[in-house]
Amino acid sequence: ELGWKARETFETGLRKTVHWYLDNRAWWEPLRNRYAGQRLGLAS
């Protein structure tokens, strides 16, 4: 009805996402180094 169509399939979107993370380690690696594996967002 709106004429909207996805530009990516699930597979191509996932592939592009993985490649982005591999190409942008400098962005996410400092975040990973600060995260100790604890569960987040839980009320104490």
Beta strands, then each sheet from edge to edge (+ up, - down):
end
